[in-house]
Amino acid sequence: MGLTVAIVGSGPGGFYSAAALIKDIPDCKVDVIDRLPTPFGLIRAGVAPDHQSSKKIAKIFERTAQSPQVRFLGNVEVPRDVSIAELRGLYDAVVLATGAPRDRRMGIPGEDLAGVYGSSEFVGWYNAHPDFRELSPDLGTGTAVVIGAGNVALDVARLLAKTGVEVRATDMAHYAADAIDVSPVKDIYVFARRGPLQAAFTHKEVKEFGELENAVTLVDPAVLPGADVALEDKGRGSQEKNVGYLRDYALNKGDEKPVRIHLRFYAMPVEVLGADGKVSAIRMEHTRLDDGGRVVPTGETFEVPCNIVVACIGTQSTPLDNVAYDERNQRFQNQDGKIEDGLYVAGWAKRGPSGTIATNFPDGSQVAEYAKALTPDAFKQGPAGLDQLLSDRKVRVVTFEDWKRIEAAEEAGASHGAPRRKFTTIPEMIRTLG
């Protein structure tokens, strides 16, 4: 028998690793394990529902999943159903591609008030992730605040500003589309600690703010760089293009459309204010940048009344028993993807939440390079051993063929021009399989 590899996590890091392994090691067997019945990780549960073109990469991963060398084992949770130690005892190599599912905290008073959400949970809620089906954020507010200057922050603000017709044409969770449709929100504030030149969002994301049916975007022209400032014009996050769109938005008056999106720079949250255990306002502090580009608080504060705050300030990996973990950077300790011989890491669990879907591709190639140096252990049972263990523990494994049946049912249930109507709980998915 050839090399056997177990990959924990079926997002981009996991499937890029699987693709590289079967390409570079033709006789290897790869099991891709995920705690959800649905594969593809953040492609399904993280990419904005109105960005369907970004989800097309799933078709490439699907070809990998349907290779005779690869199996998908969904609805199998590590370490609940099988531990890392057990996997290492069964397979020649184990790859952790568990992503960064936990929200970073703002670290300010009041962030535990009702109405304050992290990006993972809020995005998971509108993307029908089963973990957040019961989140039920109250969108019955006139003002919403989003903290962050990355693409996720812009996703949240953009979707909150859309009409019911716009969101129902996506694969947003039906309950989220309903909530956005009737939401009275009129002002959405997006706050960034630094300036437009340091913003992490891409020009494609900021461009969409000029195309919203129901919302106008506002920017203070005073924060924009002058014509004498040299701007970069390369890469996905082109400063020149970003600033160009922001200059256009600075010309808007604010009364052109019913909803206003305020892109505000040089401001950081210092306290969430509340009444009766719920958010009532957020206190912000003006900032500036020192000569080294570091954020410096000015001591000048202001308050924005609001009833919902979404903090899009990054996410972090979840530690696993007996796996070296870097607490400072909130990811697994590794050297170029290697934790130790036979144990590797890929994707955000390796690097932290950065880059695009394609950024995970080199991680898979690196995993395959390490694996090529391994010698198959004839005493390790591999896939057959895992099957027996899960059967003994009465785990209902969801295969890739099962997933395709779930997917077909979602597509059949679609309406309003949406590509699918997602199931929102695991029991729903399992019932579909009979």
N, C-alpha and C positions, 0 to 999 in steps of 0.2 A: 504494500500500500504506500502511496506517496505521502507527502507532507499534509498534515491536517491543521487547519487554522480556524479558530473561533473568533468572530468579530462581534463585540458588544456595542450595538448601536447601528441603526440602518439609515442614518442621514448621509450627507455628502462624504464625510470623513470615512464612514464605514464602507460605502459602495465604491468610492474611488480606491480604497485599499483592496477590496475584493476584486475589482477589475484588474488592478496591477498584479495581484497575486496569480490569477489564472492566466494572465498574459505571459508573465515571466517564469512561472513554474507550472508547466502544462499538466502535470499529473497530480497537482494538489487538490484537496477538497476543502471548501470554505463554507462554514455555517455562519450566517449573519443573524444575530439574535437581537430582538427588540421587545421591550416590555409592552408595547402597544400592538394591536392586531394590524396596524397600518404601517407600511414602510415609508422611507424617504425623509423622516425627521422634519427639519424646519422647512423643507420644500412644501410639505403639506401644512404644517402648523406654525410656520414663521413668516414665510413670504407673504406679502400683502395680497389679499384676495382679489384686488383689482390689477394685479401684476401677473396675469396668467402666462405671459410669454416667458417669465422667469421660471415657471414651473415645468417648462418643457424638457428640462434636463432630466426629469424623472423618466422619460422614455428611454434615455441612454442607460440609466440605472436599471430599468426594467429588463433590458437585454442582458445585462450582467446577471440579474436575479434568475433569469430563465436558462442560463448556461447549465449544462449537466454537472458542472463542477461546483455549483453554488446552490445552497438552500437558504431560504428565508424561514426563520422560526419566530413568528410573532406571538404576542401574548405570553412571553416568557421573561420574567423579571429577574434581574441580577441585583442583589443576592437572594431575593425572596425564594425563587424556585431553584436556583443553582448558584453556587458561590464561585468567585474567581479561583479559589484554590481547587475546587472540583473541576472547573474548566481546564485549568493548567494540568491537572492530572489526566485529563482525557485527550487533550490536543497538544500537538508539537509547539504551537504558538497561540497566544491570545492577544488580540488587538483591542484596546479600549477606544471607542469612538462615541463616547457618551455625551459629547457636546458640553454646553454650559447652560444648563436649564434654570439655574437659580438667579434671582434678581439681586443685583448689588443694592445695598441700602444707601440712602442719602446721608445718614448719620446726623440728622437734625431733629430737634424736638418736634413732636406732633406727627411724625411720619407713620405712626401706628393708628391714627384716627381712621374711622370708616370713611371711605371715599378716596383714600390714597392707594395707588396701585403701582406695581413695578411693570416694566414693559413685557416680561415673559408672561405674567398672568393676564394682563390686559390683551395682549396680542393673542395669547392662547384662547382667551374667551371669545374673541370675534372670529378666530380661525377654527373653532369647534374642537379644540383639544379637550379630551375627556377629563383631564385634571381640573379644568376651569369651567366646566359646564354650569356649576352652581354659583359662579362668581357674582352674577347679577349686579353689575355696577349701575348706580342710579344716574341716568343721563338726563333726568328732568331738571336741568340747570341752565341758566343763561350764559354761564361762563365756565370754560374748562381750561386747565393749565397743563402744559406738557413741558417737562424738563429734559433738555438734551439737544444736541446739534448734529445728530447722526441721521441716517436714513430711517431708522425705526421711529424716531421722534416725528419725522415728517410723515411717515406712514400713518401714525396714530392721528395726527392733526388733520391730515387730508381726508381720512375715512370718516372722522367725526363731522367734517364739513359737507359730506356728500348727501345727496337726496336719497330717499328710499328707492326710487327707480334706479339710481346709479348703483347702489350697493346690492340690490336684488339681482342685478345682472352678473354678479360675481359668485364665487363659492364661499362667501362669508356665511357663518352660521346663521340660520334663519332667525333665531331669537335676537341676535345682534343686529341684523338688518331691520327687524321690527323696532328695536329700541332706538336705533339711529333715525329711522323714518319719523318717529313721533317726538324726537328730542327737540326741546325749545332752544338749544344752544345757539347763541348769536355771536359770541366772541370766544375765540380760541387763541390762547397765548402760548407761544413756543419760546422758551428762554434758553439762551446759551451763555455759558460763563465767559467765553472769549468772543472774538470778533468774527466778521464774515470771512476773513482770510484764513482763519483757523478751523472753520466749520468742517465737520467730517462728512456732511452729506454730499451727494454727487449732483452734477448739473442736471442729470435726467430727472432726479427726484424733485429738485427745486423748480424745474421747468413746469412740472405738472400743476403747481400752484397757480399758474396763470391760465389753466384750462378747466377749472372747476365751474360747474354749472351754476352753483348757488352761493359761491363764496368769493370774496375779493381779498387779496393778500396785501398787507401793509408793512412797510419798512421805513424806519426813520433815516432820511438821507444823511443825517449828521454822522452816522456810524460807518458809512461806506467810505472806502479809500478814495483819495483824490486821483485826478487824471495823471498825476506825476508819479504815482506808486507803481512799481514794476509788478506785473502779475504773471503767474505761471500759466501756460497754455498747453498743458500736456497731461495725459493720464485721465482716469475716469472722474477725478474730482477737480477738474480744471477750475482754478481760481477765476480766470478771466470769464468763463461762461457763467459761473456762479454769480459773480458780482454783476455781470450784465443783466441777468434776470432780476437780481435784487434792486438794481437801479430802475428797472421798469416798474417794479412793485412800489418803489418809493414815490412814483408819480400818481399812484391811486389816491382817491379822496376818502374812501371808506363807505360811501353811500351807494356804490354802484350795484351791490348785491346784498341780499338779506343777512349773510353770515360774513364776519370779518375774521381773518387769520392774521394775528400780529406776530411777526418774526422779530423778536427782541434780543439784542446782543448785549454783552457786558453786564450780565446780571446773574446772580447765583442765589439759590434758596437758602435761607437761614432758619426758618421755622414755619411749620404748618399750624395755623390757628384753627381752633374748633369751638363748637358749641354743641352740647348734648352728645358728645362723643363723635361728632361728625365734622368734616372739614367745613370751615366757613370762609377761610381766606388763606393766602400764603404770603409770608413776608420774604421779600427779596432784598438783596444788597447789590448796589452797583459795584462793578469791578473795573479794573484796568490791567494792562499788561506791563510788566517791568521790562527792562532792556533784554532780559533773557527769555522773554515770552511767557513768563510765569504769571498766573492769575494773582492779583493783589486786591483784597477787599478795600473799599474806600471808606466804609463806615456809614455811608448814606443808604438808608433803607426806604422801601415803599411797600405797600400792601396791595394785593389784588384779591378782591372778594371772589370766591369760587366755591363750588361744591364737589369738584372732582380734580384730582392731581394724578398725572401719570408720569412716573419717573423713568425715563429712557436713558439711563446712565451706565448701562453695561450689565453683563451677566457673569456667572461664575460656575465652575464645574462642581459636581457633587463628589465628595471623597468616597472611597470604597475601602472596606476593611483590608488591612495588610498590604495596601498599595501606597507607595511613597507619594506624599501630597505636598505641594508648595502652597502653604497658607498665605504667603504674601501676595503671590500672583494668582491664587485661586485656580490652580490647575495641577495636573499630575506632574511630579518631578520627572524630568526626562532629559536625555541628551540627544538632540536631533531625532526625537521620536522613540528612543529606546529607554525603557525604564530599567530593564535588566534582560539578560538572555531569555528569549522566549516570551517576553512581555513587552508590548509596544503600545504606542498611543498615537492617534491621528486626529486631525481636525481641531475644533475648539478646545477639546480636553487636553490637547497638546500645547496650543498656542495662545489660548484665550480667545474671546469673541472678537475676531477681527477679519477684515477682508470680505470677499464675496464667495459665492458657492464654489467657483473655480479655484479659489485660493487653496482649497483643500486637496487639489489634485497632486501636488508634489508630495504631500504627506503619504499618500497611498504608494507612490513610487518608492519612497524611502522605506516604508514597511516591507515592500517586496524585496528590496535589496538586503535587508536584515534577514528575512526569511530564507533567502536563497543560500545563506551560509549554514542553515540548520540541517541536521540529519534526521530523517524520520525515525521515530522510536516505535519499534514493532510491538512494544508492550502497552502502548497507549491506544485506547479503543476508538477514539475519535467520534464521528457522528453516531455510530451504532451505540456507543456507550452513553451518549447524551440522550438518545431516544429512549433507552431503557430506563435511565434515571428519571426522566420526565414522565414516562408512563407509570413508573412506580409511585410517583408523587401526584399522579392524576392531574397533570397540567394539560389544559386544553390548548395544544399548539395550533396556531394559525399558519398555514403554509402560504406560499405565494399564490397558488391556485385558489385557495380560500380568499385571499385578498382580492383577487380579480373578480370573484363573485360579489364581494362587498362593494367594490368599485362600480361594478355593473348596476347594482341596486341603487347606489347613490346617483349615478348618471340617469337612470330611469326615473328617479324621483324629482329631477330638476324641473324648474319652471322659470318664467320671466327671462328666458334667454341665458340662465346660469348654466355653467358646465356640469354642475352636480349639486345635489343637496346632501351635505355631509351628515353622516350619523354623528351624534354628539356624545354617545356613551359606549363603553365597551360591551355591556350586555346587549344593546341594540345590534351591534355588529355580529356578536356570536349568535344571536337569534336568527339573523339573516342566513347563517350557515346551517340552521336546523339542528 
